[in-house]
Amino acid sequence: MSFNAFLDYLLLEKNYSKLTAVAYKNDLENFEDFIKHEYGSNNIKSVNYPQIRNWIVNLVESNISNRSINRKVSSLNTYYKFLLKVGETQINPLAKHKALKTSKKIQIPFSETEINMVLDELHFDDDFEGIRNRLIIELFYSTGIRRIELVELKLTSIDFGAKTLKVLGKRNKERIVPLINPVLETLVKYLKVRSVIKCVDDNNLFLTKNGVKIYETLVYRIINEYFSMASTKVKKSPHILRHSFATHLLNQGADLNAVKELLGHSSLAATQVYTHNSIAELKKVHINAHPRSKK
């Protein structure tokens, strides 16, 4: 079955990214394969909820996490809502579905000591890759941008005069984030070494040493490599750096709404997950400072 009209709807009307649209397509094709195999049907437009429930059971028995299953079901639900919208079906079989329960993931941010160790004590080669890698780490920690947002940065995203960076976030929503002086200094160094690289993608800010646009797995490897030398935490990723950015700002008394805007969240609920570590820090300060705690 072709899902082209649905993908166009996601990209053009919902302003979803190409990566998100591909993920939705993969989820739909996974469900389509299940329906063909179990029920001999090629039409997922006319399935009923018991059939979908059997698919969910199959996913659970395959040891797929509840979080991933909920995401797959959400893709299917969005598809049926689209079919209702364009008049290709009269019923959404998932209208009364309740998502599976999930446990909240505890994201442990890097400590300020670990960040400082990477940026102040580890060696970065004074060449294209070394300066680029340092800039990537500095940008993640000083702006809190997402990995895909960093990958998609353009040369025109930087405003040296205003000391800001224009970021294209989820659903193509733009936001402006400030750049601190140390990052601007590294940016100047990077642009100098970048200028001698033979570029295939001229407008993209971050390139590989071969002059093509940097990609997400390389960005992950860079973060993991450097932080493996400074941290024993299990997860060392760009998202943990984003988490560290938010947590450290809140620990220093930053306003929750301000952090929300910097992160590009659409609601405070998404930002409040970062307050747990801040509360832990406040408890520590409270215990150490309160007169009665010493008794």
Number of C-alpha atoms within 10 A of each C-alpha: 10 8 13 10 11 19 20 14 16 21 17 12 10 12 16 17 17 12 10 17 19 12 15 24 21 14 18 20 17 13 19 18 15 19 20 13 11 12 11 10 14 13 11 20 17 13 15 13 14 10 16 20 14 14 19 20 12 13 16 14 10 9 9 12 14 17 14 14 20 17 16 21 23 16 19 23 17 16 22 23 18 18 18 14 11 11 10 12 14 14 16 21 19 18 11 8 12 8 13 13 9 11 7 8 7 10 15 17 24 24 14 11 11 17 20 13 16 20 16 11 11 13 11 16 12 12 13 20 17 13 19 27 20 22 23 22 21 22 22 22 21 21 23 24 24 19 20 17 14 23 19 18 19 17 13 11 17 19 15 12 6 9 14 17 21 17 23 21 19 17 15 13 11 12 14 17 19 14 18 14 10 11 20 19 11 18 21 13 17 23 17 12 15 22 11 10 17 12 17 12 13 16 14 19 22 27 22 16 15 11 17 16 20 19 16 16 9 12 21 15 14 19 21 16 13 20 24 15 12 17 18 11 11 8 16 21 19 26 19 19 29 22 24 25 24 29 26 21 17 20 15 10 9 13 10 17 14 12 21 18 16 18 22 23 15 12 11 13 10 12 20 14 17 24 16 13 21 19 14 12 17 13 12 11 11 12 13 12 11 10 9 8 9 8 5
